[in-house]
Amino acid sequence: MPLKSSFKTDLAKEKKLTPLLDSYYQKHLTSYEFERMHDLNRQQQGIDLILTHKKTGETYFVDEKAQLDYINESLPTFAFEILYMKNHVEKMGWFLDTQKQTQFYALVTSIFSDETNVFTSCNITFVNREKLIQFLAARGLTSERMQELARSQPSFHGKMQLNHLEPYTEGCLFFSNKNKAESPVNLILKLDFLRAIGVGKLLY
């Protein structure tokens, strides 16, 4: 039986999650105005939100990433997409895609819903994309190295420990060749680690 993509299901869940996220931004990002992007082209460029500082006028492009496969669970990690397949063609994952204009990720985790499937709470961690990429490169995990590792095991499924990261407190690679139609290869990073190295900050 062929594996099915969860793309359409995820889009529906994202739409339901949006009001909760917007309420959090209004409450906890009081120094910023925020504009949600509904234009598909902007979203494909990795821009779901534009934050504008009320005093300085500086703007920041934010890409929201939500753990929609893990409702009513609290995971200590987040998956950053390195590569995936589409119609048997390799594609660059959103984390390494140089065409993306993303400056910050809003990582949405610990998403909980009630018995009517209305989302009631979540955590949001903001991650500075460029700082994270620079940190990993300093560890030897350059974009080229991550792609090389992702291509090194085309039929492998599961965790791959890396010399560059402590596997239990920092991160690893994960190959999803058996349970995802797109067969993504993700860099799995601990949320506590992202905050500890100064690239991530918990909003709520």
C-alpha positions as CSV (number, residue, x, y, z in Angstrom):
1,M,0.0,0.0,0.0
2,P,1.5,3.4,-1.0
3,L,2.1,5.9,1.7
4,K,-0.2,8.9,1.7
5,S,0.9,12.5,2.0
6,S,-0.6,14.5,5.0
7,F,-0.3,17.8,3.2
8,K,-4.0,18.6,2.8
9,T,-4.8,17.4,6.4
10,D,-2.0,19.6,7.8
11,L,-3.3,22.6,5.9
12,A,-6.7,22.1,7.5
13,K,-5.2,21.8,11.0
14,E,-3.0,24.9,10.4
15,K,-6.1,26.9,9.6
16,K,-7.8,25.8,12.8
17,L,-4.6,26.6,14.8
18,T,-4.2,30.1,13.5
19,P,-6.7,31.9,15.9
20,L,-4.9,30.5,18.9
21,L,-1.5,31.5,17.6
22,D,-2.7,35.0,16.8
23,S,-4.1,35.4,20.3
24,Y,-0.7,34.5,21.7
25,Y,1.1,37.0,19.5
26,Q,-1.3,39.7,20.5
27,K,-0.7,38.9,24.2
28,H,3.0,38.3,24.3
29,L,4.5,40.3,21.4
30,T,3.2,43.7,22.6
31,S,6.2,45.6,21.1
32,Y,5.2,44.4,17.6
33,E,2.5,44.7,15.0
34,F,2.0,41.4,13.1
35,E,0.5,40.8,9.7
36,R,-0.5,37.3,8.6
37,M,0.4,36.4,5.1
38,H,-2.5,34.8,3.0
39,D,-0.7,35.1,-0.3
40,L,0.5,31.7,-1.4
41,N,3.7,33.1,-3.0
42,R,4.8,34.7,0.3
43,Q,4.0,31.5,2.2
44,Q,6.1,29.6,-0.3
45,Q,9.0,32.0,0.3
46,G,8.8,31.0,4.0
47,I,6.8,33.9,5.3
48,D,3.7,33.3,7.3
49,L,4.0,36.4,9.4
50,I,5.6,39.8,9.2
51,L,6.5,41.3,12.6
52,T,7.0,45.1,12.7
53,H,8.6,46.7,15.7
54,K,6.3,49.5,16.8
55,K,9.1,51.9,17.7
56,T,11.9,51.2,15.2
57,G,9.9,50.0,12.3
58,E,12.2,47.0,11.8
59,T,10.5,44.0,10.1
60,Y,11.1,40.3,10.5
61,F,9.9,37.4,8.3
62,V,8.5,34.5,10.3
63,D,7.8,31.0,9.2
64,E,5.4,29.0,11.4
65,K,6.2,25.3,11.9
66,A,3.8,23.2,14.0
67,Q,3.9,19.7,15.3
68,L,0.5,18.8,13.9
69,D,1.2,15.0,13.9
70,Y,1.5,15.1,17.7
71,I,-1.7,16.7,19.1
72,N,-2.1,16.4,22.9
73,E,1.6,15.4,23.2
74,S,4.7,17.3,24.4
75,L,7.8,16.4,22.5
76,P,11.2,17.8,23.6
77,T,12.5,18.0,20.0
78,F,11.7,19.7,16.7
79,A,12.4,18.4,13.2
80,F,14.2,20.7,10.7
81,E,13.7,19.4,7.1
82,I,16.9,18.8,5.1
83,L,15.7,16.9,2.0
84,Y,12.5,15.2,0.8
85,M,11.1,13.5,-2.3
86,K,8.3,14.8,-4.6
87,N,7.3,12.6,-7.6
88,H,10.5,10.7,-7.2
89,V,12.6,13.9,-7.5
90,E,14.8,15.1,-4.6
91,K,13.8,18.5,-3.2
92,M,15.6,20.8,-0.8
93,G,13.9,20.9,2.6
94,W,12.7,24.2,4.1
95,F,15.6,24.5,6.5
96,L,18.3,24.6,3.9
97,D,16.3,26.1,1.0
98,T,18.2,29.3,0.1
99,Q,15.2,30.6,-1.8
100,K,13.3,31.0,1.5
101,Q,13.3,34.5,3.0
102,T,12.6,33.2,6.5
103,Q,14.4,35.1,9.3
104,F,12.7,33.4,12.3
105,Y,10.9,30.2,12.8
106,A,7.9,30.0,15.2
107,L,8.1,26.4,16.4
108,V,4.7,25.4,17.7
109,T,4.8,22.5,20.1
110,S,2.8,20.9,22.9
111,I,-0.4,21.5,20.9
112,F,-3.5,20.5,22.9
113,S,-7.2,20.3,21.9
114,D,-10.4,19.6,23.8
115,E,-13.0,16.9,23.1
116,T,-14.5,19.0,20.3
117,N,-11.1,19.2,18.5
118,V,-10.7,22.9,19.2
119,F,-7.1,23.8,19.9
120,T,-6.8,25.2,23.4
121,S,-3.1,25.7,24.1
122,C,0.4,25.4,22.7
123,N,4.0,26.5,23.2
124,I,5.8,28.8,20.7
125,T,9.6,28.9,20.4
126,F,11.1,31.6,18.2
127,V,14.3,30.5,16.5
128,N,16.7,32.8,14.6
129,R,17.3,30.9,11.4
130,E,20.7,32.5,10.5
131,K,22.1,32.1,13.9
132,L,21.2,28.4,14.0
133,I,22.7,27.8,10.6
134,Q,25.9,29.6,11.6
135,F,26.1,27.6,14.9
136,L,25.7,24.3,13.1
137,A,28.3,25.3,10.5
138,A,30.8,26.1,13.3
139,R,30.2,22.5,14.5
140,G,31.0,21.2,11.1
141,L,27.4,20.7,10.1
142,T,27.4,23.0,7.0
143,S,24.5,22.9,4.6
144,E,26.7,20.8,2.2
145,R,27.6,18.3,5.0
146,M,23.9,17.9,6.1
147,Q,22.9,17.2,2.5
148,E,25.7,14.7,2.1
149,L,24.7,12.9,5.2
150,A,21.0,12.9,4.2
151,R,21.9,11.3,0.8
152,S,24.3,8.7,2.4
153,Q,21.6,6.2,3.4
154,P,18.8,6.2,0.7
155,S,16.9,3.2,2.1
156,F,17.6,3.7,5.8
157,H,14.9,4.4,8.3
158,G,15.4,5.8,11.8
159,K,17.9,7.8,13.8
160,M,21.5,8.5,12.6
161,Q,23.8,9.7,15.3
162,L,26.2,12.5,14.3
163,N,29.7,13.2,15.5
164,H,28.8,16.9,15.4
165,L,26.0,16.7,18.0
166,E,25.5,14.9,21.4
167,P,22.6,12.5,20.5
168,Y,20.8,12.6,23.8
169,T,21.0,16.3,24.7
170,E,21.5,18.1,21.3
171,G,20.3,16.2,18.2
172,C,20.6,13.7,15.4
173,L,19.4,13.0,11.8
174,F,16.1,11.1,11.2
175,F,15.2,9.3,8.0
176,S,11.5,8.7,7.4
177,N,11.5,6.2,4.5
178,K,8.8,3.9,5.9
179,N,6.1,6.2,7.3
180,K,6.1,9.3,5.1
181,A,5.2,9.5,1.4
182,E,7.8,12.3,1.0
183,S,10.6,10.3,2.7
184,P,12.0,13.4,4.4
185,V,15.4,13.5,6.1
186,N,15.2,15.8,9.2
187,L,17.7,17.3,11.6
188,I,16.1,16.6,15.0
189,L,17.1,19.2,17.6
190,K,16.3,19.4,21.3
191,L,14.3,22.5,22.1
192,D,16.2,23.0,25.4
193,F,19.4,22.9,23.3
194,L,18.2,25.6,21.0
195,R,17.4,27.8,23.9
196,A,20.7,27.0,25.7
197,I,22.9,28.0,22.7
198,G,21.0,31.3,22.4
199,V,19.3,30.8,19.0
200,G,15.8,30.0,20.5
201,K,13.5,31.8,22.9
202,L,10.3,30.5,24.4
203,L,7.4,33.0,23.7
204,Y,4.9,31.0,25.7
